[in-house]
Amino acid sequence: MTFNEYQAAAKRTAIARGTDLEVYERVLGLVGETGEIAEKFKKNIRDQGADLSKLDKADMAKELGDVLWYLAVLADHLDIPLQDIADKNIAKLASRQQRGTLSGSGDNR
C-alpha cells in the first residue's frame, strides 16, 4: 500500500462534518494520540527503568497507527497528498545530511 492509497483508505473511515471544525478535530486528535505515545514512554521510564524491551510493541503499533491515521486525514483535509509529505521530508533530511546539519535547531538549516 502506498502512502496515497493509505490516505484514501483513511479518508473513507473519517467522519465528515462538512465544516472547518474538522481540521481542528484532526489536529487535536493527532496531538492526543502523540500524547498517548509519550505517556507510554513516560510510564516505561517510571515503571520499567527505561527498559525498552518491556515496552508493549503491539500496543505501541496501534498508537502509531492512530497517529498515522490522523496525519493522513489532516493532510487530506488540507489537500496535501501524504506521498508528497513523505517525499519532501526525506529530501529535506537527505539535504541536511549532505550539508552536515542534521543536528542542531531551526527549521531552515
GROMACS elastic network, one bead per residue, 0.5 to 0.9 nm:
[ bonds ]
;  ai    aj funct       b0    kb
    1     4     6  0.81266   500
    1     5     6  0.59304   500
    1     6     6  0.64485   500
    2     5     6  0.50845   500
    2     6     6  0.62006   500
    2     7     6  0.85629   500
    2    83     6  0.75573   500
    3     6     6  0.50715   500
    3     7     6  0.61324   500
    3     8     6  0.87067   500
    3    72     6  0.84693   500
    3    81     6  0.81273   500
    3    82     6  0.55898   500
    3    83     6  0.50888   500
    3    84     6  0.88414   500
    3    86     6  0.80211   500
    4     8     6  0.62073   500
    4     9     6  0.85857   500
    4    72     6  0.86459   500
    4    81     6  0.62721   500
    4    82     6  0.56243   500
    4    83     6  0.56209   500
    4    84     6  0.87558   500
    5     8     6  0.51495   500
    5     9     6  0.62206   500
    5    10     6  0.85835   500
    6     9     6  0.50373   500
    6    10     6  0.60084   500
    6    11     6  0.84967   500
    6    69     6  0.84650   500
    6    72     6  0.76062   500
    6    82     6  0.84346   500
    7    10     6  0.50496   500
    7    11     6  0.61037   500
    7    12     6  0.87427   500
    7    69     6  0.77429   500
    7    71     6  0.87640   500
    7    72     6  0.50352   500
    7    73     6  0.66444   500
    7    75     6  0.83179   500
    7    76     6  0.70783   500
    7    81     6  0.76950   500
    7    82     6  0.64913   500
    7    83     6  0.88299   500
    8    11     6  0.51057   500
    8    12     6  0.64924   500
    8    72     6  0.83473   500
    8    73     6  0.85346   500
    8    76     6  0.82669   500
    9    12     6  0.52328   500
    9    13     6  0.68990   500
   10    13     6  0.53274   500
   10    14     6  0.64898   500
   10    69     6  0.60285   500
   10    70     6  0.84131   500
   10    72     6  0.66571   500
   10    73     6  0.63745   500
   11    14     6  0.51132   500
   11    15     6  0.83352   500
   11    16     6  0.89292   500
   11    69     6  0.86247   500
   11    72     6  0.76509   500
   11    73     6  0.57266   500
   11    76     6  0.73895   500
   12    15     6  0.82458   500
   14    73     6  0.72410   500
   15    22     6  0.86784   500
   16    19     6  0.81678   500
   16    22     6  0.73167   500
   17    20     6  0.84307   500
   17    21     6  0.78729   500
   17    22     6  0.64765   500
   18    21     6  0.82595   500
   18    22     6  0.73968   500
   19    22     6  0.59530   500
   19    23     6  0.83001   500
   20    23     6  0.57311   500
   20    24     6  0.73591   500
   21    24     6  0.52403   500
   21    25     6  0.63114   500
   21    26     6  0.87476   500
   22    26     6  0.62033   500
   22    27     6  0.86697   500
   22    74     6  0.86190   500
   22    77     6  0.80383   500
   23    26     6  0.50614   500
   23    27     6  0.62339   500
   23    28     6  0.86282   500
   23    73     6  0.87780   500
   23    74     6  0.63593   500
   23    77     6  0.65783   500
   23    78     6  0.80240   500
   24    27     6  0.50311   500
   24    28     6  0.60453   500
   24    29     6  0.83334   500
   24    74     6  0.88833   500
   25    28     6  0.51998   500
   25    29     6  0.59370   500
   25    30     6  0.85270   500
   25    74     6  0.89069   500
   26    29     6  0.50172   500
   26    30     6  0.61112   500
   26    31     6  0.86282   500
   26    70     6  0.58393   500
   26    71     6  0.77557   500
   26    73     6  0.70136   500
   26    74     6  0.54736   500
   26    77     6  0.87425   500
   27    30     6  0.51255   500
   27    31     6  0.62537   500
   27    32     6  0.85356   500
   27    70     6  0.75423   500
   27    71     6  0.82554   500
   27    74     6  0.68773   500
   28    31     6  0.50545   500
   28    32     6  0.59491   500
   28    33     6  0.85396   500
   29    33     6  0.60868   500
   29    34     6  0.85460   500
   29    66     6  0.87353   500
   29    67     6  0.81226   500
   29    70     6  0.64189   500
   30    33     6  0.52824   500
   30    34     6  0.62144   500
   30    35     6  0.84637   500
   30    66     6  0.79048   500
   30    67     6  0.56943   500
   30    68     6  0.83918   500
   30    69     6  0.84365   500
   30    70     6  0.52751   500
   30    71     6  0.65963   500
   30    74     6  0.85087   500
   31    34     6  0.52301   500
   31    35     6  0.60297   500
   31    36     6  0.86991   500
   31    67     6  0.83545   500
   32    36     6  0.63288   500
   32    37     6  0.88884   500
   32    67     6  0.87591   500
   33    37     6  0.65421   500
   33    38     6  0.87603   500
   33    63     6  0.65810   500
   33    64     6  0.79077   500
   33    66     6  0.64575   500
   33    67     6  0.57090   500
   33    70     6  0.84331   500
   34    37     6  0.50772   500
   34    38     6  0.62895   500
   34    39     6  0.86169   500
   34    63     6  0.78606   500
   34    64     6  0.79238   500
   34    66     6  0.86924   500
   34    67     6  0.64251   500
   35    39     6  0.60800   500
   35    40     6  0.86669   500
   36    40     6  0.63234   500
   36    41     6  0.87770   500
   36    63     6  0.72979   500
   37    40     6  0.51886   500
   37    41     6  0.64427   500
   37    42     6  0.86651   500
   37    60     6  0.70827   500
   37    63     6  0.64995   500
   37    64     6  0.75906   500
   38    41     6  0.51403   500
   38    42     6  0.61081   500
   38    43     6  0.86592   500
   39    43     6  0.61787   500
   39    44     6  0.85194   500
   40    43     6  0.51363   500
   40    44     6  0.61655   500
   40    45     6  0.87293   500
   40    55     6  0.80732   500
   40    56     6  0.89983   500
   40    60     6  0.81588   500
   41    45     6  0.62650   500
   41    46     6  0.85903   500
   41    50     6  0.78313   500
   41    52     6  0.86203   500
   41    55     6  0.79077   500
   42    45     6  0.51495   500
   42    46     6  0.61647   500
   42    47     6  0.84580   500
   42    50     6  0.83700   500
   43    47     6  0.55720   500
   43    48     6  0.74909   500
   43    49     6  0.89569   500
   43    50     6  0.84832   500
   44    47     6  0.53433   500
   44    48     6  0.50042   500
   44    49     6  0.65211   500
   44    50     6  0.53125   500
   44    51     6  0.67999   500
   44    52     6  0.73026   500
   44    54     6  0.75140   500
   44    55     6  0.66442   500
   45    48     6  0.56850   500
   45    51     6  0.72181   500
   45    52     6  0.87517   500
   46    49     6  0.59568   500
   46    50     6  0.72294   500
   47    50     6  0.78393   500
   48    51     6  0.55660   500
   48    52     6  0.82223   500
   48    54     6  0.69579   500
   48    55     6  0.86011   500
   49    52     6  0.87649   500
   50    53     6  0.88157   500
   50    54     6  0.84845   500
   50    55     6  0.89022   500
   51    54     6  0.57452   500
   51    55     6  0.73487   500
   52    55     6  0.51568   500
   52    56     6  0.87464   500
   53    56     6  0.81591   500
   53    57     6  0.88169   500
   54    57     6  0.85580   500
   55    58     6  0.88980   500
   55    59     6  0.85087   500
   55    60     6  0.77885   500
   56    59     6  0.53819   500
   56    60     6  0.61499   500
   56    61     6  0.86745   500
   57    61     6  0.59615   500
   57    62     6  0.86037   500
   58    61     6  0.50995   500
   58    62     6  0.64950   500
   58    63     6  0.89015   500
   59    62     6  0.51783   500
   59    63     6  0.64726   500
   59    64     6  0.87321   500
   60    63     6  0.50914   500
   60    64     6  0.60921   500
   60    65     6  0.84459   500
   61    64     6  0.50425   500
   61    65     6  0.60198   500
   61    66     6  0.86519   500
   62    66     6  0.63590   500
   62    67     6  0.88167   500
   63    66     6  0.50253   500
   63    67     6  0.64102   500
   63    68     6  0.87046   500
   64    68     6  0.62068   500
   64    69     6  0.86201   500
   65    69     6  0.61361   500
   65    70     6  0.86914   500
   66    69     6  0.50318   500
   66    70     6  0.62723   500
   66    71     6  0.85324   500
   67    70     6  0.52786   500
   67    71     6  0.61020   500
   67    72     6  0.85618   500
   68    71     6  0.50319   500
   68    72     6  0.60414   500
   68    73     6  0.86844   500
   69    72     6  0.50948   500
   69    73     6  0.62518   500
   69    74     6  0.84571   500
   70    73     6  0.52861   500
   70    74     6  0.59013   500
   70    75     6  0.83883   500
   71    74     6  0.51671   500
   71    75     6  0.60240   500
   71    76     6  0.84843   500
   71    82     6  0.82774   500
   72    75     6  0.52039   500
   72    76     6  0.61167   500
   72    77     6  0.86492   500
   72    81     6  0.83451   500
   72    82     6  0.62722   500
   73    77     6  0.60710   500
   73    78     6  0.85847   500
   74    77     6  0.50739   500
   74    78     6  0.63583   500
   74    79     6  0.86565   500
   74    80     6  0.86497   500
   75    78     6  0.50598   500
   75    79     6  0.61228   500
   75    80     6  0.50220   500
   75    81     6  0.65911   500
   75    82     6  0.64684   500
   75    85     6  0.85240   500
   76    80     6  0.56887   500
   76    81     6  0.65551   500
   76    82     6  0.76529   500
   77    80     6  0.76861   500
   78    81     6  0.88491   500
   80    83     6  0.85380   500
   80    84     6  0.70948   500
   80    85     6  0.73520   500
   81    84     6  0.53072   500
   81    85     6  0.66778   500
   81    86     6  0.89693   500
   82    85     6  0.50777   500
   82    86     6  0.63244   500
   82    87     6  0.86563   500
   83    86     6  0.50985   500
   83    87     6  0.60456   500
   83    88     6  0.84938   500
   84    87     6  0.51072   500
   84    88     6  0.59511   500
   84    89     6  0.83174   500
   85    88     6  0.53534   500
   85    89     6  0.60037   500
   85    90     6  0.86479   500
   86    89     6  0.52032   500
   86    90     6  0.62659   500
   86    91     6  0.86271   500
   87    90     6  0.53692   500
   87    91     6  0.61992   500
   87    92     6  0.86376   500
   88    91     6  0.50122   500
   88    92     6  0.60384   500
   88    93     6  0.85930   500
   89    92     6  0.50780   500
   89    93     6  0.62161   500
   89    94     6  0.85602   500
   90    93     6  0.50951   500
   90    94     6  0.59865   500
   90    95     6  0.84822   500
   91    94     6  0.50918   500
   91    95     6  0.61149   500
   91    96     6  0.86240   500
   92    95     6  0.51791   500
   92    96     6  0.62990   500
   92    97     6  0.86694   500
   93    96     6  0.50101   500
   93    97     6  0.60906   500
   93    98     6  0.86061   500
   93   101     6  0.89040   500
   93   102     6  0.69738   500
   94    98     6  0.61613   500
   94    99     6  0.85985   500
   94   102     6  0.86359   500
   95    98     6  0.51115   500
   95    99     6  0.62022   500
   95   100     6  0.84907   500
   95   101     6  0.84044   500
   95   102     6  0.87168   500
   96    99     6  0.50604   500
   96   100     6  0.58782   500
   96   102     6  0.51365   500
   96   103     6  0.86070   500
   96   109     6  0.70553   500
   97   101     6  0.60035   500
   97   102     6  0.53717   500
   97   103     6  0.88496   500
   98   101     6  0.77770   500
   98   102     6  0.86725   500
   99   102     6  0.80451   500
   99   109     6  0.89625   500
  100   103     6  0.76669   500
  101   104     6  0.65404   500
  101   105     6  0.88389   500
  101   109     6  0.63455   500
  102   105     6  0.87434   500
  102   109     6  0.82837   500
  104   109     6  0.80862   500
  105   108     6  0.86179   500
  105   109     6  0.74999   500
  106   109     6  0.60633   500
